[in-house]
Amino acid sequence: MRPVCPKYFLPCILPHNSTLFCLPANQVGDRIIDCLGASDELEYCRKNYGDLQTYGFYCQNDRTCIEHERLCDGIKDCLLGEDEKLCDDRPQLCEESNFNYLTDVEYVLCQSGSVHRTSFSLKTSSIYPPSPIVQMDSVNNQWNERHMKSSLDDFPRSEI
């Protein structure tokens, strides 16, 4: 993913004028839709498939969700066509091979609903961030804090 906004901000396309805006993190998940496709309110289009969660694109006017693959496919799936609004009649706009040639607005649109997260369970717990372990050194009477390593430590952190 390429950085579009600074850390602690979410790239957001404003629904009323289709401009790119960096939404502060404290406005993400506040149950107020600020961004096209409700990309700031992922609970609107969350689907669980066993241990995997996917998020869709929210059609605000008819309150339906569409899959990420249906964005910019040349077919208006939302009542007012917001899923095709920024595609400029380019039905293959959101194919991964095109990402280097997209404007920032197009890039953010194509990322909407493409988030996939693994749900927490005992089976998937090894991928979650490290947990602190605090131990008391009985010889020197000093605290020692270490972290248990998780497999997430091996992945680069995203700026988006």
HUSUL-V594518 format. One line per field, one symbol per residue. ss: DSSP state (H for helix, E for strand, L for the rest). phi: phi as a letter, one per 20 degrees, with the letter a starting at -180 (. if undefined). A space follows every 50 residues. Layout:
ss=???
phi=???
This chain:
ss=LLLLLLLLEEEEEELLLLLEEEEEHHHLLLLLLLEHHHLLLHHHHEEEEL LEEEELEEELLLLEEELHHHLLLLLLLLLLLLLLLLLLLLLLLLLHHHHH HLLHHHHHHHHLLLLEEELLLLLLHHHLLLLEEEEEELLLLEEEEEELLL HHHHLLLLLL
phi=.efdcfgmcdfbeffecleebeefgfdememdfddgmlfecfffcecdcm eddccdeeeffdlddcfgfefldncfeegemffdgdelldfdgefgfegf deffffffgfegmefcceffbffdffeegfdfcdcdeffdlcecdccffc fffedfeeee
